């Protein structure tokens, strides 16, 4: 009996001792936080770095703020955005990818949210934010060091006899072929002109806001040192003669791989398009006044999701699409609006994809169009919103739409409908009328009625955006 008791106790002790090791072997999170140092100083974040599935995860906010970056958190979308100078990073919790200036990057592990803090793989922090990362196996701590410019070479006495100046080895591609050297960057009254000595320039362009900027990245290219106004940072700037551009900045943005970045500081929003030409070593960009506001129209339901059945035998998805296309066509005539539509035919779009469509385009407003259904006696127009920043927009839209329908005013209501809950901008869902009511249905499928309501929706959008 005693032997059996001793054996049982020993077995239990072994299990207790082995549990932490088993947890680590299975890639689970370690309980003990990892000490974090930045530029030699220990940081004390609310949540310490963790090892999750064999990947060291560090809290992004405290590091980003230490670098002077701006960090924004979108609770509805579970999305964190980090902005510094001309770099914008966007990540979503539990998604193993991140967007850096619009370019998708795969992460070693998905971002996680612990006690309100976003933790990211340390390698991504290093590669994206210009930080040197070291792991001390003895202290089991993470040491982050901000990369600094290479120190200047010490000054030595000149030799008594002049010697030949060494020349830099020209930058080459993987095949040893010299890379294009950009020799001229100019913003004239009508164009942005970029010229290289040879090769082919293949730019990518994206926009940043607050303040307005257009960023042009040219991979596999180098700057002519003659363009530098700051040799230490291999950067420069030039005065703009363009009506849309206040200043042009450029730099040898990366050396491995080589990349040149040009930043246009904008006086106002504008769109950049490249002229086609035979000379691949030259770029000519034309700037035109850009659409100031982005509007997403969302005709509800579609394809296998018909929505409500109307008393005349038709279905809601038909009405929603007809209305959506009319609104979209009217918005295309507005110079200050760039419209988007989640579907332009009888296709099915999941609710989250509709919201993502608007979020990905940084839309200014989102309008979902629907028809209602309840009792045969039910009649009237309703407007729905969810978030507090949509209340004013909902009131404006409801005022215009109810006046156009002439149907009973059933009010503005708050409901957690998915498309108005997870969109990042002011969003409303319009229930134009009741398809279960004969009178409402007759109007809703009338062409003149649809035109009138479409005009009212556009008027409401313009009032929200302060467009005369």
Backbone torsions as a table, in degrees:
resi	resn	phi	psi	omega
1	UNK	NA	-44.6	-179.8
2	UNK	-65.4	-40.5	180.0
3	UNK	-61.6	-41.5	179.3
4	UNK	-64.1	-38.6	-180.0
5	UNK	-65.7	-44.1	179.4
6	UNK	-62.8	-42.7	179.4
7	UNK	-60.9	-41.5	179.5
8	UNK	-63.7	-43.6	-179.5
9	UNK	-63.7	-44.2	179.3
10	UNK	-61.6	-41.3	179.4
11	UNK	-62.5	-42.3	178.8
12	UNK	-63.9	-40.7	178.8
13	UNK	-62.3	-42.2	178.9
14	UNK	-61.5	-40.9	179.0
15	UNK	-62.6	-44.6	180.0
16	UNK	-61.5	-42.3	-178.9
17	UNK	-69.6	-32.8	-176.4
18	UNK	-82.9	-21.1	-175.2
19	UNK	-56.0	-48.3	179.4
20	UNK	-59.7	-41.4	-179.7
21	UNK	-64.2	-40.0	178.7
22	UNK	-64.1	-39.5	179.5
23	UNK	-61.6	-44.1	179.5
24	UNK	-66.6	-39.8	-180.0
25	UNK	-62.0	-30.1	179.7
26	UNK	-87.0	5.4	175.8
27	UNK	77.9	21.1	179.6
28	UNK	-82.0	169.9	-178.4
29	UNK	-72.4	135.0	174.4
30	UNK	-77.1	146.0	-177.6
31	UNK	-73.4	-39.8	-175.8
32	UNK	-76.2	132.9	178.0
33	UNK	-73.2	153.3	179.0
34	UNK	-95.0	127.9	178.2
35	UNK	-59.3	142.8	-176.0
36	UNK	-125.7	126.3	179.2
37	UNK	-120.7	139.3	178.5
38	UNK	-129.2	119.6	-176.0
39	UNK	51.0	41.0	175.9
40	UNK	85.0	-8.6	-177.9
41	UNK	-107.2	133.1	-179.2
42	UNK	-74.0	131.3	176.0
43	UNK	-93.5	151.1	-179.5
44	UNK	-124.7	71.4	178.9
45	UNK	-69.6	160.1	177.8
46	UNK	-61.0	-34.0	176.8
47	UNK	-121.6	121.5	-178.9
48	UNK	-74.2	158.3	174.8
49	UNK	-54.1	149.3	-179.6
50	UNK	-129.4	158.0	169.2
51	UNK	-102.8	113.2	-176.7
52	UNK	-121.5	119.3	-178.4
53	UNK	51.4	46.4	177.0
54	UNK	67.2	13.4	177.8
55	UNK	-117.1	128.8	177.7
56	UNK	-76.1	122.2	-178.2
57	UNK	-110.5	133.0	-177.7
58	UNK	-122.1	150.0	179.0
59	UNK	-71.5	124.1	-172.4
60	UNK	-76.6	-34.4	-172.9
61	UNK	-62.0	-47.4	-174.7
62	UNK	-67.7	-32.3	178.5
63	UNK	-73.5	-46.0	-179.6
64	UNK	-60.6	-42.7	-179.9
65	UNK	-68.5	-32.2	176.3
66	UNK	-64.9	-27.9	178.5
67	UNK	-89.0	-0.9	-179.1
68	UNK	81.9	19.6	179.1
69	UNK	-84.7	158.5	175.2
70	UNK	-97.4	129.7	-177.9
71	UNK	-118.0	128.1	178.0
72	UNK	-123.2	140.6	-179.5
73	UNK	-120.3	125.7	176.9
74	UNK	-104.3	104.3	-175.2
75	UNK	-64.2	-41.4	-175.8
76	UNK	-63.5	-41.9	-177.2
77	UNK	-94.0	-3.2	-175.9
78	UNK	53.9	49.6	-172.7
79	UNK	-127.0	135.8	177.1
80	UNK	-114.0	136.0	179.4
81	UNK	-124.1	129.3	180.0
82	UNK	-118.2	127.5	-178.8
83	UNK	-127.3	130.4	173.5
84	UNK	-147.9	123.6	-178.3
85	UNK	51.8	-116.6	-175.7
86	UNK	-104.8	20.7	180.0
87	UNK	-117.0	132.1	178.8
88	UNK	-129.3	122.9	-178.0
89	UNK	-116.5	131.1	179.3
90	UNK	-127.4	131.3	-180.0
91	UNK	-138.3	150.8	177.8
92	UNK	-122.7	135.7	-178.6
93	UNK	-57.0	136.8	176.2
94	UNK	70.8	9.7	174.7
95	UNK	-111.7	121.9	-172.4
96	UNK	-79.5	43.4	177.7
97	UNK	-149.5	159.6	178.2
98	UNK	-141.7	148.4	178.3
99	UNK	-103.3	124.0	176.6
100	UNK	-116.5	108.7	-176.0
101	UNK	52.0	41.4	176.5
102	UNK	84.6	-4.2	179.8
103	UNK	-100.0	127.7	-177.0
104	UNK	-77.0	133.2	177.6
105	UNK	-123.1	137.8	177.6
106	UNK	-86.9	133.7	-179.2
107	UNK	-97.4	154.8	175.0
108	UNK	-63.6	-31.4	178.4
109	UNK	-153.1	153.8	-179.3
110	UNK	-70.5	145.2	174.2
111	UNK	-58.0	145.8	178.4
112	UNK	-125.7	154.8	179.1
113	UNK	-112.7	116.3	-179.9
114	UNK	-126.5	117.2	179.5
115	UNK	51.4	42.1	176.4
116	UNK	80.8	5.4	-180.0
117	UNK	-114.3	135.8	178.0
118	UNK	-89.6	125.6	177.7
119	UNK	-109.9	135.5	-177.3
120	UNK	-125.5	157.6	174.8
121	UNK	-59.7	134.8	-174.0
122	UNK	-64.4	-30.9	-179.6
123	UNK	-63.0	-40.2	179.3
124	UNK	-64.8	-40.7	176.5
125	UNK	-56.6	-44.4	-176.9
126	UNK	-64.9	-49.2	-174.2
127	UNK	-69.1	-32.7	-172.8
128	UNK	-90.6	-34.0	-173.1
129	UNK	-105.2	6.9	177.3
130	UNK	67.4	44.1	-178.3
131	UNK	-117.1	139.6	174.4
132	UNK	-87.9	132.2	-176.2
133	UNK	-117.4	131.0	175.8
134	UNK	-132.3	141.5	177.5
135	UNK	-112.0	121.9	177.6
136	UNK	-94.5	110.7	-174.6
137	UNK	-71.4	-24.5	-179.3
138	UNK	-74.6	-52.4	-179.3
139	UNK	-85.2	-8.2	-177.2
140	UNK	50.2	54.1	-178.5
141	UNK	-129.5	154.8	176.6
142	UNK	-100.1	127.8	179.2
143	UNK	-115.2	118.7	179.6
144	UNK	-109.7	132.2	-179.6
145	UNK	-129.9	126.3	179.1
146	UNK	-69.7	128.4	-179.0
147	UNK	-69.4	136.5	178.6
148	UNK	-114.8	164.8	178.8
149	UNK	-67.3	151.9	179.5
150	UNK	-63.5	136.3	180.0
151	UNK	-64.5	150.5	178.8
152	UNK	-66.9	148.1	178.6
153	UNK	-68.3	145.0	179.7
154	UNK	-63.4	146.5	180.0
155	UNK	-79.0	129.5	178.2
156	UNK	-122.5	158.0	179.3
157	UNK	-65.2	143.0	178.9
158	UNK	-70.9	144.2	177.6
159	UNK	-66.7	153.3	-177.5
160	UNK	-63.5	-32.7	178.1
161	UNK	-104.9	134.6	179.7
162	UNK	-62.3	143.4	178.4
163	UNK	-122.1	157.4	-178.3
164	UNK	-68.2	137.0	178.8
165	UNK	-74.8	131.6	177.7
166	UNK	-67.5	149.0	178.0
167	UNK	-108.6	143.1	178.5
168	UNK	-65.2	140.4	175.4
169	UNK	-70.6	128.0	-177.1
170	UNK	-62.5	142.8	178.3
171	UNK	-69.9	139.1	-177.9
172	UNK	-130.3	162.4	175.6
173	UNK	-86.1	-171.6	-176.0
174	UNK	-62.6	-22.8	-179.3
175	UNK	-96.6	7.7	179.5
176	UNK	82.3	7.3	180.0
177	UNK	-85.0	132.3	-179.3
178	UNK	-57.1	138.5	178.9
179	UNK	-78.5	153.7	175.8
180	UNK	-58.5	136.2	177.2
181	UNK	-106.2	118.6	-179.7
182	UNK	-76.8	119.0	-173.9
183	UNK	-107.1	-12.3	-177.0
184	UNK	-152.5	133.4	174.0
185	UNK	-135.5	119.8	-176.6
186	UNK	-145.6	140.8	174.8
187	UNK	-110.0	98.1	179.8
188	UNK	-84.6	-178.4	-178.3
189	UNK	-61.2	-30.6	-174.5
190	UNK	-114.1	-19.4	-172.4
191	UNK	-145.0	162.0	164.9
192	UNK	-101.8	123.5	-176.7
193	UNK	-118.4	128.7	178.1
194	UNK	-127.6	126.1	-177.7
195	UNK	-126.8	143.4	176.5
196	UNK	-123.7	165.0	-177.7
197	UNK	-77.0	-21.8	-178.3
198	UNK	-170.3	-178.1	172.8
199	UNK	77.2	-158.8	-176.6
200	UNK	-130.3	130.7	177.7
201	UNK	-99.7	125.9	-177.9
202	UNK	-125.1	85.8	-173.7
203	UNK	-80.3	153.4	166.1
204	UNK	-119.1	144.7	-172.9
205	UNK	-129.5	138.1	171.0
206	UNK	-146.5	162.9	-176.7
207	UNK	-111.8	147.4	172.1
208	UNK	-123.9	152.2	-174.1
209	UNK	-124.6	161.2	178.2
210	UNK	53.4	67.4	3.0
211	UNK	-85.8	168.7	-178.4
212	UNK	-73.4	127.9	176.9
213	UNK	-143.3	150.9	168.7
214	UNK	-116.1	127.2	-177.1
215	UNK	-111.0	128.9	-179.5
216	UNK	-118.6	117.1	176.1
217	UNK	-104.3	130.0	178.9
218	UNK	-119.2	101.0	-179.3
219	UNK	-74.2	159.0	176.9
220	UNK	56.0	47.3	178.6
221	UNK	-148.7	156.3	178.2
222	UNK	-128.5	155.3	176.5
223	UNK	-88.7	138.8	171.0
224	UNK	-67.4	125.1	179.7
225	UNK	-54.3	-21.8	178.3
226	UNK	-64.4	-18.8	179.4
227	UNK	-85.3	-12.8	-177.5
228	UNK	-65.4	134.3	164.6
229	UNK	-107.0	-10.4	173.9
230	UNK	-136.3	98.9	-175.0
231	UNK	-66.1	-34.4	-177.0
232	UNK	-61.4	-41.8	-178.6
233	UNK	-97.6	3.0	-179.5
234	UNK	51.4	51.4	-176.7
235	UNK	-138.7	171.1	178.5
236	UNK	-166.8	-179.5	178.0
237	UNK	-152.6	162.6	179.5
238	UNK	-144.8	152.0	-179.7
239	UNK	-75.0	140.2	-179.3
240	UNK	-99.6	140.7	172.6
241	UNK	-107.2	7.4	-175.3
242	UNK	-87.7	142.7	-176.5
243	UNK	-66.0	-25.3	-177.2
244	UNK	-96.6	-19.3	-172.3
245	UNK	-108.4	128.9	177.0
246	UNK	-91.1	-31.0	-177.0
247	UNK	-158.6	150.3	176.6
248	UNK	-120.2	123.6	177.3
249	UNK	-118.0	149.4	179.6
250	UNK	-151.8	159.7	-180.0
251	UNK	-161.3	160.1	168.1
252	UNK	-79.1	88.3	-167.6
253	UNK	-66.6	-33.7	-178.3
254	UNK	-146.1	147.8	178.4
255	UNK	-111.9	-12.7	-178.8
256	UNK	-148.8	90.2	0.0
257	UNK	-79.0	165.4	-178.5
258	UNK	-67.8	138.2	178.9
259	UNK	-158.4	137.1	176.2
260	UNK	-108.2	136.4	177.2
261	UNK	-117.7	133.7	174.8
262	UNK	-119.2	129.8	180.0
263	UNK	-118.1	125.1	176.5
264	UNK	-101.1	113.8	173.6
265	UNK	-81.0	118.2	-169.5
266	UNK	-94.9	143.6	171.7
267	UNK	-78.2	-31.8	177.6
268	UNK	-155.6	168.0	-179.5
269	UNK	-64.5	133.3	177.7
270	UNK	-149.9	158.4	177.5
271	UNK	-104.4	138.3	179.6
272	UNK	-107.3	127.5	175.5
273	UNK	-130.3	145.8	-177.1
274	UNK	-95.3	137.3	173.6
275	UNK	-78.9	142.9	176.6
276	UNK	-84.3	145.5	179.9
277	UNK	-161.4	168.0	-178.6
278	UNK	-78.6	-25.2	-177.7
279	UNK	-84.2	102.5	-177.4
280	UNK	-75.3	-11.9	179.9
281	UNK	-91.6	10.4	179.2
282	UNK	-135.8	143.0	177.2
283	UNK	-120.3	137.7	174.5
284	UNK	-128.3	110.4	-177.7
285	UNK	-104.7	133.2	179.2
286	UNK	-106.2	130.3	179.2
287	UNK	-103.8	132.3	177.6
288	UNK	-131.0	152.0	-179.0
289	UNK	-54.6	124.4	-175.8
290	UNK	-87.6	160.8	174.3
291	UNK	-67.2	127.3	-174.3
292	UNK	-79.2	-33.6	-174.9
293	UNK	-124.8	139.7	177.5
294	UNK	-107.0	126.2	-176.6
295	UNK	-123.0	128.6	177.4
296	UNK	-107.8	124.5	175.3
297	UNK	-103.4	132.5	-174.6
298	UNK	-124.0	95.7	173.3
299	UNK	-72.0	117.2	-174.1
300	UNK	-64.5	157.3	175.4
301	UNK	62.4	-160.8	-178.8
302	UNK	135.0	147.3	177.8
303	UNK	53.9	-119.1	-175.2
304	UNK	-71.0	-8.8	177.0
305	UNK	-106.4	92.4	-173.8
306	UNK	-77.6	-17.2	-173.2
307	UNK	78.1	-155.3	-177.7
308	UNK	-72.1	149.7	176.1
309	UNK	-92.6	129.9	-179.0
310	UNK	-83.4	156.8	-178.9
311	UNK	-66.7	-16.9	179.3
312	UNK	-92.2	8.0	177.3
313	UNK	92.8	-10.1	177.9
314	UNK	-87.4	178.1	-175.5
315	UNK	-127.0	160.9	-173.6
316	UNK	-60.0	-39.1	-175.6
317	UNK	-58.0	-31.2	178.6
318	UNK	-66.1	-46.7	179.7
319	UNK	-63.6	-46.4	-177.7
320	UNK	-58.4	-44.4	-178.6
321	UNK	-67.5	-42.7	179.1
322	UNK	-59.3	-44.9	179.0
323	UNK	-66.0	-44.7	-178.1
324	UNK	-60.1	-42.9	-180.0
325	UNK	-66.6	-35.8	177.5
326	UNK	-66.2	-44.3	178.7
327	UNK	-63.4	-45.1	180.0
328	UNK	-58.5	-43.5	-179.8
329	UNK	-63.7	-40.0	178.4
330	UNK	-67.3	-39.5	-180.0
331	UNK	-65.8	-30.6	178.3
332	UNK	-63.9	-19.7	179.6
333	UNK	-86.5	-6.0	-178.8
334	UNK	-91.2	119.1	-174.9
335	UNK	-63.2	-30.0	-175.8
336	UNK	-95.9	9.3	-177.5
337	UNK	-125.7	134.4	171.3
338	UNK	-110.1	105.2	-176.0
339	UNK	-87.5	150.9	173.0
340	UNK	-133.2	154.0	178.7
341	UNK	-135.2	135.6	-174.3
342	UNK	-71.6	-27.6	172.8
343	UNK	-151.8	140.3	178.5
344	UNK	-119.1	13.1	174.8
345	UNK	-152.7	-170.9	-176.2
346	UNK	-83.7	69.9	177.4
347	UNK	-119.4	159.5	179.6
348	UNK	-98.6	129.0	176.5
349	UNK	-124.1	119.0	178.7
350	UNK	-58.1	152.7	-176.1
351	UNK	-57.8	-46.3	-178.7
352	UNK	-64.9	-32.2	178.2
353	UNK	-69.6	-31.8	176.5
354	UNK	-65.1	-45.1	178.5
355	UNK	-65.5	-42.2	179.1
356	UNK	-62.5	-38.3	177.5
357	UNK	-55.0	-45.2	179.8
358	UNK	-72.1	-42.6	-178.9
359	UNK	-64.0	-41.9	-179.1
360	UNK	-63.5	-25.6	-179.1
361	UNK	-97.1	5.6	-179.0
362	UNK	49.6	46.9	-177.3
363	UNK	-62.5	152.2	177.9
364	UNK	-85.3	-34.9	176.4
365	UNK	-145.3	157.9	-179.5
366	UNK	-133.2	129.4	-179.2
367	UNK	-128.3	116.8	177.2
368	UNK	-102.5	131.7	-173.9
369	UNK	-110.6	129.3	-176.5
370	UNK	-142.5	167.4	168.5
371	UNK	-118.6	144.2	-174.7
372	UNK	-95.9	170.2	175.8
373	UNK	-159.9	134.1	175.3
374	UNK	-156.0	-104.6	178.3
375	UNK	-93.9	161.4	177.4
376	UNK	-62.8	-26.4	-179.2
377	UNK	-87.7	-10.1	-178.4
378	UNK	-69.8	135.1	-179.9
379	UNK	-152.0	151.1	174.8
380	UNK	127.9	175.9	-176.2
381	UNK	-115.1	135.4	178.8
382	UNK	-129.2	151.3	175.6
383	UNK	-128.7	132.7	-177.4
384	UNK	-117.5	146.6	173.8
385	UNK	-143.5	173.6	175.2
386	UNK	-131.3	-52.0	-174.6
387	UNK	-84.9	154.8	-176.1
388	UNK	-63.5	-29.4	-179.2
389	UNK	-75.5	-0.3	179.2
390	UNK	-105.0	-2.9	-175.4
391	UNK	-61.7	-50.3	-178.0
392	UNK	-62.1	-42.5	178.8
393	UNK	-61.9	-42.2	179.4
394	UNK	-62.1	-42.6	179.0
395	UNK	-62.1	-42.7	-179.7
396	UNK	-64.0	-48.8	-178.1
397	UNK	-63.3	-41.2	-178.3
398	UNK	-63.7	-39.4	178.8
399	UNK	-59.1	-46.8	-177.6
400	UNK	-71.1	-44.1	-174.0
401	UNK	-70.7	-42.2	179.9
402	UNK	-64.6	-36.2	177.5
403	UNK	-64.1	-35.3	-178.5
404	UNK	-77.2	-37.8	-177.4
405	UNK	-74.1	-34.3	-175.0
406	UNK	72.3	8.9	179.8
407	UNK	-88.9	164.3	179.1
408	UNK	-55.0	141.4	180.0
409	UNK	-83.6	109.1	-179.4
410	UNK	-98.0	6.6	168.7
411	UNK	91.2	172.5	176.3
412	UNK	-100.8	129.3	-172.8
413	UNK	-131.5	151.2	177.5
414	UNK	-101.3	123.7	177.8
415	UNK	-146.1	144.2	-178.6
416	UNK	-81.7	48.7	174.7
417	UNK	-61.8	138.1	-170.2
418	UNK	-55.3	-45.2	-173.7
419	UNK	-69.3	-23.1	176.5
420	UNK	-99.0	-5.8	-179.4
421	UNK	-90.0	-40.2	-173.4
422	UNK	-105.4	4.0	171.6
423	UNK	-78.2	149.0	-174.7
424	UNK	-91.4	-5.3	-175.2
425	UNK	-118.7	168.9	173.9
426	UNK	-52.6	128.5	-172.7
427	UNK	-140.5	140.8	177.9
428	UNK	-134.9	155.3	172.5
429	UNK	-121.2	120.0	-176.4
430	UNK	-98.6	124.4	170.8
431	UNK	-103.3	98.6	-169.9
432	UNK	-65.4	-43.3	-179.2
433	UNK	-167.3	-175.3	-175.5
434	UNK	-104.3	117.5	177.2
435	UNK	-74.2	-10.8	175.6
436	UNK	-84.8	-5.1	-178.9
437	UNK	-109.1	130.2	-176.5
438	UNK	-60.7	-43.4	-178.1
439	UNK	-66.0	-47.1	178.6
440	UNK	-60.5	-45.2	-177.0
441	UNK	-62.3	-42.6	179.4
442	UNK	-58.3	-41.0	177.9
443	UNK	-68.6	-45.3	-171.9
444	UNK	-63.6	-27.1	177.7
445	UNK	-100.6	15.1	176.4
446	UNK	-92.6	129.3	-174.9
447	UNK	-59.6	-44.8	-178.0
448	UNK	-65.1	-39.7	177.7
449	UNK	-62.6	-44.7	179.9
450	UNK	-61.8	-41.2	178.4
451	UNK	-61.9	-42.0	-178.9
452	UNK	-65.2	-44.3	-179.6
453	UNK	-68.7	-38.5	178.2
454	UNK	-60.2	-42.5	177.7
455	UNK	-63.3	-37.7	178.9
456	UNK	-67.0	-39.0	178.0
457	UNK	-62.7	-43.9	177.9
458	UNK	-63.0	-41.3	178.8
459	UNK	-61.5	-40.5	177.9
460	UNK	-65.3	-41.7	177.8
461	UNK	-61.9	-43.9	-179.6
462	UNK	-64.8	-37.9	177.2
463	UNK	-64.6	-42.3	178.7
464	UNK	-60.6	-38.3	-177.1
465	UNK	-90.9	3.4	178.6
466	UNK	59.4	42.1	176.4
467	UNK	-100.5	122.3	-178.0
468	UNK	-67.9	NA	NA
